[in-house]
Amino acid sequence: MLPKQGDLLATAGPSPVADIVQQTVAVLVEHTIDIPRISVVPRGPVKSGPSRISRRT
């Protein structure tokens, strides 16, 4: 004797998938923050970084 298979989605009424997607998107938007853009600008002359390479031929 096999066990009875349960229904994943209720068959009574319209499909609740659209409602589930709408609720999920609303929760996602509510719990998401904007990531700020950060710019690092030197205040004086730049003293570090790659140096010029001289070629001797």
PyMOL commands that set and color helices and strands:
alter all, ss='L'
color gray80, all
select helices_A, chain A and resi 17-30
alter helices_A, ss='H'
color red, helices_A
deselect
rebuild
show_as cartoon
